[in-house]
Amino acid sequence: MTLSDVAPVQPASASPPADPMRRVRLVVEEACADLPGVSAEAVLTETRRTLYPGIRPDELELALIMAARTFVESDPEYSQVSARLLLDRLRREALSFLSGGFDEASQGEMARRYADYLKSYVVRGVELEQLDPRLEGFDLARLGAALRPERDLDFTFLGLQTLYDRYFLHSAGTRYELPQAFFMRVAMGLALNEDDREGRAIEFYELLSSFDFMASTPTLFNSGTQRAQLSSCFLTTVGDDLQGIFHGISNNALLSKYSGGLGNDWTPVRGMGAHIKGTNGQSQGVVPFLKIANDTAVAVNQCFAPDTEVYTAGGAKPISEVEVGDLVLGLSGNYREVTQVMLYGQTDPMVELNVKHSIDTLKVTAGHPFYAIQGVPLDQSNRRTLKWLAEDKVRPEWVAAGELGKGDYVGQVVPKEVAPVQGFTEDDARLYGILLGDGHLAKDGFEWGVSGNPELDTHLDFVRSYLTARGIHFWENGRDESYVQIHWASGRGVTRDAATGRISGAGEPTLPFTREDLYDGDRAKRIAARFSHLPQVQTRALLQGLLETDGGVSRGVEIYFTTTSRPLATGVRYQLLRLGVPAAGQYRERAQDHVGRRSDGSEISSSGVVKAFDVRVPAVSGIAELVGCRPLTKRNWIEHGGMVFSRVRDASPAAVSPTVFDLKVETDESYMTAAGLAHNGGKRKGAVCAFLETWHIDIEEFLDLRKNTGDERRRTHDMNTANWVPDLFMRRVESDGEWTLFSPDEVPDLHDLYGAAFAERYESYERAADNGEIKVHRRVRAVDLWRRMLTMLFETGHPWITFKDPCNLRSPQQHAGVVHSSNLCTEITLNTSADEVAVCNLGSVNLARHTGPGGIDRERLRRTVRTAVRMLDNVIDVNYYTIPEAERANMRHRPIGLGLMGHQDALFELRLPISSQGAVDFADESMELISYHAIEASMELAAERGSYPSFDGSLWSQGILPIDSIRLLAESRGGELDMDTTARLDWAGLRERVRATGMRNSNVMAIAPTATIANITGVGQSIEPIYRNLFVKSNMSGDFTVTNPYLVRDLKARGRWDDDMVAQLKLHDGSLGRIDRVPDDLKELYATAFEIDSSWLVDAGSRRQKWLDQAQSLNLYMAVPSGRKLDELYRRAWRKGLKTTYYLRSQSATHVEKSTLKGTDGKLNAVAAGTAAAAPAAPVAPEAAAVPAVVPAEERARTEELELDLDEGATCSIDDPECEACQ
């Protein structure tokens, strides 16, 4: 078939072009323009393979995109082709929506239309009450003229698809926001309070649309809208009394509602065994309150529409009708009790999921997690998919509904529980099915009956045989040879009223079931709860009875079941699922006229709409035999881990349901809807991180919070946790000293002390404990506690390791409070108190856009940083605050967090392997430049707008800049600090200007993870090393390959990029190490995260840290973790002056709580007591042996290697390392 053979069918309202196929070629050629590595003809040829006469325009658009995507693995430039074809689809969607009729434009035509479009877009957005009405007050003609249509062509497919799926404004699922309007909308929102609003909006737009800088996800979502919540993360301190605790939990809920990532300081809460004055009792410690906070965080507005059916032990019922105490089917295949039904009024985005093996679509808030498998191509065989699952290339994970797309698999649990009915036989089950299918109970419940065609329906013979064998009298009648009814009494004799003697009902039942077993309260047939969990042999007999009455076989291989009863259709699907067979179906209505004949020969007619449910039953072995059908061997689902997984047919935005429901379920917190397994709530599982200081009496229980074993009432599976470690503890570890644990109510000032003051006070409390003056305390060996901290970090991925003293001693705001914790992603270090909730406003410089083969473009970087700081400062004033404590803190201190992304891309441009001294030096140089210009920009804003209110007394006011504060940390540690202090720029001059002029912002820099905005801009995330050089990404529209364009460029230049190389990359999961054809220099340059020694990352982090007034979200990687390696790595991080660390990522460790530690008794035996070897000037090469720790000779401190089972590892999932709470 050629393109000319196809004539797309246009909507009725459309005014299609005269020659639509000519336009197809134009669009494809336009998409391939200026990309030397692609071929328009190749895309068109691939498209022809999927076309058919009468194809709809939207299907043709998708066919073009899919055709281009198939070539991405051969050349990354096809990703841009795919993006441009998606852009054409978006243009048609947006322009048609705004014009009210069919409208489209090519890229060239759009260049002329963008300015007019912008005005229409703003007007319509205000009408829809989505855009801030103040945007209409801008000079839209001037802004329209400033738009850069050509920048629409800069996106990769992943970047534009991310914006399309999750960021662009839409009305009832129809996008009307184009990319340049999106960036201008964000810019306008940030320029609302500027004197020259248009000039600043254009300046901000230029920065965003060029990808030189990108604001954080909340800012991109909400700037310029009517709910401008633009901040990324929040930090709180929780008080020790009940009012303070529950106020903190309430604040968490309010902040979570608007996508805030939370860091909670829980150290003030008294520990286990502490005295409670009000009740004269003993405290249960901090853990029960952490459990409540955990459950609150995941429950906020992540719910289902009221009519969503959920499988309960009593049958499927709408989630709105589920009650506390009901049993629902969960992940384990067993039923668990509902402990809470949560109802919310809400306005959050919702999606509609159409799962193949279901009857109804699911309408759910976008953040609700489903158990799903992503990354499997649509045309891949089940055998290969099962192999991938076995090799851990893909895996079931909890995935937000809004992140599911066509072709993803959604899990359905196969119920395991069996509840036999005593005395109930296989024949009883078959007759029960026959009566459900085509039986009735007439004569006021006195008479059973079934009907059928005696020549075709075998169930009639079975009924006769069944009744005869049991001595049950029956009679028959019919009108001709094609129809007969069999009748029998429902009871043996009758029962009579004792007072009147009148007949009151049937006698002893003739069958082992009654009317109540067939009909519900609405007279709809359904499978009774007591027969819903029969043994499999009886279940098959029940299904046989149903299928031989209301079922049939089409084309010899397709089994169907039809009923007018929704409960019965759902029950049939459930029984099939119990046998491991998922069933699809549909609800239909059709007009039908019918003429019947009475027994006296007279006719009776009826007409109307027939409403029925059709269930399509897979003719697999075990089912096909029930109806004499030929069994099928191929299946369009996969079986894995006691579940069946069915493809998503479609995922699309849905109208908001004002009332939604969620369930709290005991044990595994999951429940089965009629279409898929859901977790109870949470767009970002664990959008809260709880911090606890290492001296807290509950620290050991805190370490166990994420374990899968133990008392579930003292577990928080959804909450992230982090250790807040003082320097004194690390010195005790190094000296193999003891460590004393206290309850904070007896040592209240430790919470606010750090450095030498903390050490002095802590040691005085130890003496008091020895003298019996402190009641609640416990002494442990410091190295044992450290060992356990590292063990839990590996085993559960938590708690993370963060360091209290560097965060405070180098904080510019020491005069105004104390840093008690970091945030969800560990890059924010701001003061908190009962009166102030710290807020940080984030954005990231795209370092790749400022780096070329010759190095950093310093002037461009200076311009970018200056404008970015202004934008972030503006966020503070236009922001929407959900709680007053946040507004109070943000206005008083005005902190911002300028970070970076594309670090790995910049190293590729410079030809610097990330595991090299050159890369460490580049981290130093680039961060110094950003730091210098950011501080200078904030100082200049202070001259223009005034210093932040709490400036006086800050380190800034004393002329102490971040590079200078290293001295304070070194002095506190007695000089034992291994941080480089080299500087290249004129810091003396800037130092004096800051002291004299002031600063607009208390804090200026923080490096966030940047997962999503890095995807938008098409660069590597934050400061991360590359994970793979080739991998599969998934989103709302399916799966596609992503390749490292820098590697492809180099391999092309050396004539080594071909199909064989692609195959080798796939075989080795994007790693070059075992591919002989790849030259050694490229293997070194393109080494992936697990092929490098993380010590290089620590050293580069240390160089960046010297310039930062806050911290960095630093992930560490370890292909094969061991106790010795973990010990050395995290001690190195402390000695190098890092403030925080984030995830420990393990190559084989992808599921957080499923690892085991063999032979360790809960400890990493290789963690050494005493002082480890000093860190070398540079880390050893990846293939070299690790530098051994210096271990005392005592037997109790003998170093042993740790045995790890990495089949189902722990730590963190590397395949989707996103933190949307930050960026």
C-alpha positions, 0 to 999 in steps of 0.5 A: 500500500502506498500513501496515495492509497490512503484517504484519512477519514476526517471528523464531520466538523473538519475542513481537510486539505485538498490532498492530505497525503501531500501534507503527510509527506510535507510534515515528514520532510519538515520533521527531518530537515537539518538532521543529517542522520535521518531519512524522510523516505525511511519514515514514510516507508515504515509508515506505509506498513501500518496504513489502511484505507479510511484511517483516521487523522489521529491514527495517521499522526500516531503511525507517523510518530511510531514509524520515526521512533522505530529508528531512534536506536539506529540514530538518536536524531530520529528522536527529534524527528519523532518530537517534531511529528508529535508537535504537528499533532499538538498544533492541530489539537491546540489550533482546532480547540481555539478556533472551534473547528479543524485547524492545522499548520506546518512548522513554517506556517506556525512561525507566522501564526504564533503571535496571534495564537498567543493572544487567543491562547491567553484569552481562552485560558482565562475564560477556562479559569486556568490562567491568571487574569492578569496575564491579559494585561500584558502587551501580548502583541509584543510578547508574541513578536518575541516568541521563537517558533524555531525552538519548537524543533529543539526537543527530543521525543522524551522531552516533548512527550513529557510536556505533552503528557504532564505539563501543557494546559488542557481542557477536558484532555484537549491540549491547547498550550504550545511549547513557546506559549508554555514557556511564555506563560511561565515567564509572564507568571514570574514577571507579574510584579516587575516594573517592565513586565514585558521586558522581563517576561521576554528575558525570562522566556529567552532563558527557558525556551533556550534550555539554558535554565529551567525552573522546577516542576512546580513552577512550570506547572503553576506559574501564570495559573490561578493557583501559583504554588511554585515552591519545590520543597519544605522543611519542618520541625515537629514539636514534642507535645501532641498539639505540635506533633499533629500540627506538623502532620496536618502541615504535611498533608496541606503541603503534600496536596500541592506537590511539596516534597517534605523534610521533617525533623522529628528529633524533639519528640521524646523517646520510648520509656520517657515520662509523660507528665500529663498522664504519669505514663510512659511514652511509646516513642517517636515511631508511632507518630512517624507511622501516622505521618507516613499514612497521612502523606500517602493518603492525600488526594490519590483516589478513585472515582466513586463507581470504581469496582473493588473486589471484596470477599462479598463480591465486587462493589463500588469503592464508595460502598466499601465499608470498614471491616470489609475484606478486599483482595490484595497483592498477596492474593489473600483478603485483608481488612479495610481499616479506613475508607477515605473520601475526599473532595478534590480538583486534582488531575485525573486519568482514565485507564482502559485495560484490555482485560476489563469491562469498565475503564478506571477513572483515577487521580493521576498519582494513584499507583498501580502495580505495573510493568513498563518497558515492554515493546508492544510487539514483543512475544510473551516468551521474551517478556518472561525472559526479561522478567527473569533477568530483571530487565523489567519488573513489576513496580508501583507506577502512578496512573498518570505515568501509565501509557498504551502497552504498559502491563497492569497486574491483576492478582490471582485470588488464592483463597478457597472456601469449600461449601460442605456437601457441595458437589461438582454437579451442584456447582454446574446446576448452580451455574445453569440456573444463574445463566438461564434459570428462574424462580417463579410462582412466588419462589415455589418453582424452579425452572430452566429452558433451552433448545432440546436439540442444541442445549446439553444442559437440559439432559444434565438437569434431567439427570441431576433431578432424577438422581436425587428423586426430585419430581420435575415436569416439562412443557414447550411450544415446539421442537426448538424450545422446552422448559423443565420445572420442579418445586423449590421445596419438598412440600410446604411450610404453613403458618402455625396460627392460621394454617396458611401456606407460608413458603416452600418446604425443605429445599430441593437444591443446596442453594436458595433464591438468595444465592441467585439474586441480590437485593435488586433482583439482579443475578450474581454469584453468591459470596459463599460460592465465590471461592469454591475449589477449582474443580467446582469453579470450573463446573460452575463456569460450565453451567454458565457458559452452556446457557448464556455463553457460546462459541464464535468461529470455533475458538472464541468463547463469550458470555452474555448477561444483563446483570452487571454483578453476574458479569463481574462474578464470571470475570472473577471466577475466571481470574481465580483460575488465572485467566483474565477476561475482557468485556464490554457493556452494550445497548441495542434496540430490539423487537421481540415477538413471543408466543404464550402457551395458549398460542397467542402472541405477545410483542415487546420492543425497547433497548436491551442492555447487556454485558459481553464477557470474552472468555479466553479459550485456554486449556481448562476452559475450552473443554467446558464448551467443546472448543479447541484450546488456544496456546497463545495468550495476550497476557503474561503470568508472573509472580502469582499474577496476570498482567494485561496491557493498557489499551489507552490512558487519557486525561479525564474530567475531574471527579469532585468526590473520590475514594481510597482505602486503607488496608491492613498489611500490604496496603493494596487492593484489587479493582476490577481492572488492576491492582492499586496501592493505597494512594501516593503519586510519589511514594514517600514524598516525606523524609523523616530525619532523626539525630543519632543520639535519640533513644529510638534511633535503632527502631528508626533504622528499622522503619522500612523493614518488611519484617516485624510489627507493622504498627512500627513500620513506615514503608512509604516514608523516606528516612535519614540519619542526622549525624553529628561529628562527635558520633563519627569521631567516636566511630573512628576511635571505637568509642561508646555512644550514649542514646538519650530521650530529647525531653531530658536533654532538650538543648542538644537539638539546637547545638552543633560543633564544639558546643554540642560535644561539650554539652553531650559529654556533660549529659553522659556524665550525668547519666553515669551519676544517675541524673538521667533516667532514659538512656542507653549506651552502645558501641559507636561502630556497632551503631554505624555498622547497623546504619550502613546495613539498613542503608543497603538492606532497605535503602534507608535511612540516608546518611546526612551530617548535622555539623557541616550543615550548621557550621557552614550555614549563612543563617547561624544567627537566625536558627538551626538547621535541623534536617534536610529535605526530601532530596537532601539538597536543602539545608535551611533553619526550621522551628515551631514558628517557621517552615523552611521553603526553597524555590529551585531551578537549574542551570543547564551546564551542557548549554554553556560548555563546548570543546573549548570549555565553559562560555563564561559570559553566557553562564554569567548572563544565565545565572543573573537572570535565573537568580532574579526569576527565583527571587520573584517566585517568593513574591508571587507564590501561593502558600498553603500554611502561614509558617511557610510564608513567614519563613520565605518572606523573612529569609528569601532562600532560593536554590540554584542548581545545575544539570547536564554535568555529564553532557558537559564532560562528554563535550570536554572529553573528560571521563567522570572517573578522572581528576580532570572531571573533579577539577571541572566540577570545581571550576564550574561550581565556582563560576556559578557560585560567584555569579549567583552571589553577585546577582543576589547582592545586586538584587539587594542593591535594587530591592533591599536585603532580606529582612534577617540579613544582619548577623548572617555570615554574609553580613560578616563577609564570610562566603561559602568558601570562607566557611570551610575554615569554621568546619575545619576548626570545629574538627581540629583541622581534620578536614580533607577539603580543597580550598583553591579559588580562581576568581576575585573573591576578595572584591565580591566579599567586600561588596556583599558585606557593604551592599547585602544579599537579597537571599539568605541562601542561593545555591542547592543542587537538586535531582532535576529528573523531569526537567532534565528530560524536558531539556534533553540532558543528563540529570543533575550531577549524575553519571550516565546510567546506560548508553542505551535503554528503553523509556516508557511514558503515556504513549508507550516505550521507546529506545534512548541512546547516548548521542555523544557515544553514537557520534563518536562511534560513527566517526570511527565507523563502528556504529551499525546494527551489530553495535546496537545489538551488543549494547542491548545485550550488555544493557548499555554498557561498553565494557564487554564490547570488544569493538569499542576502543578503550578510550571510549569505554573510559569516557562513556563508563556508566554509573556502576563501572566507576568508583563512587569515590570519584563522585564523592571527591567531585561533590566535595569540590562543589560543596565548598562553593555551595551555601546549601547542599547537593543531591548526591547519589552514590553507586556500587555495583557489588556492595560490601561492608568494607566498601560502604564503610570507606565510601561514607567515611570518605564523604564525611571527611571530604566535608559533604553535608548530605548524601542521597540514595545508595544505588545498586545495580542488582538492587532495585526493590527497596525492601527485598534484599537479604544479608546472609550471615551478617546478623543484621550487621555489615561485618566488614565495617571496621572499628577504629580509624580507616585509612586516610582518603587518597588524593584521588580515588583508585581506578575502578578495576584496582583493589580498594584501599583496605581499612586500618583495622585493630588486631582485636578479634572482635573487630576482624574485617570480613567480607559481606555476603549479599543476595542481590537477586531482589536487591534493596537500596533504590530503583535505578531505572526511574530515579525521579524526585518530582518533589524537587524537580 
